[in-house]
């Protein structure tokens, strides 16, 4: 069997040493075997609705605990069309769900040749079944996102719907993982308006050039039924907005601001503004790290905001110049970062109003917000970020990050 036909396997285990041993055995037969690890200690259960559609078999390492094994097998059996399972450990103890194909091997991997032969056969059967399933008349029902069919992605649920696009939680068969699938709702030929279409393409092109730990990872882009879509990483812990139901400890707020600043620095370095920086566009990964998303309003650094009536962005986080249709540069994003930092520290936004235009007026004309006495040492930092004139703000994201980190050190020292 060639490397191209190597099985795609999902291994559920929390034992790194076992992963290494199994990977070595598999690589002897398939140098490029696809082995994805799901660690229950950090990843918990498989995501709801996930059916391992892109895998040829699922390997389960339960370290001989029959209760844990039975629990996982029951969970697998409840998922439609789940692949065959190879369990490493003791026997099944008669608790195997009838609709689940199960094979048991010793954790010592003493029958490696038999295991390789089994995985080769399971892969052959799984791929044959997958081909037959895709040839059925109703096969596209598994890939339907509203009225749009996107083959290779299985819808789980709608996450959000905006004016120009919808975001779904989906299972990518190619990746073998859960993704956020953003679909442009409008078809350019139907509206004659290319702005949303072009902005959506720009979003992908921007992200495709960036490889940064604090920027969302893009997996795929394509066109289905004349609709553009982007598959990107999914953030199970939601957005920064969810953490800001109350004020955050100053050190935590500064650490978050520094991470967002690093993402902005990378974005600005390729000549791009974000233009819609807000807590809802800062996401949290399962490991707690942060990533900046949603570049749908991003534009060239020297771009101007469209005129009145088409001001794009979120008024509560807009710089004075953005809210009034003036030329922008990187310091506009830094102002938005200052608004987020103030909100994290105080528990509310510095400026509010009954209408969007009232909020924009406050950004331009209201006095600089005052921090509570306990946070007064951070006032110079906030004053620079939130200066009305961009000439009075930090010159770039790098200098802003340095100031944020300096204040974080002062907090520790104090």
Secondary structure, DSSP 8 states (H G I E B T S, - for coil): --GGG--EEEEE-S-HHHHHHHHHHHHHH-TT-EEEEE-HHHH-S--TT---TT-SEEEEE-TT-HHHHHHHHHHHHTSTT---EEEESS--TT---TTS-EEEE-TT-TTHHHHHHHHHHHHHHHHHHHHHHHTSTTGGGGGEETTEE-TTEEEEEEEEE-SSEEEEEEEETTTTEEEEEEEE---HHHHS--HHHHHHHHHHHHHHT---TTB--EEEEEEETTEEEEEEE--TT-BHHHHTSS---HHHHHHHHHHHHHHHHHHHHTTEE-----GGGEEE-TTS-EEE---TT-EETT-B---TT---S-GGG--HHHHTT-B--HHHHHHHHHHHHHHHHHSS-S---SSHHHHHHHHHHS------GGGGGGHHHHHHHT-SSGGGS-SSHHHHHHHHHHHHHHHHH-
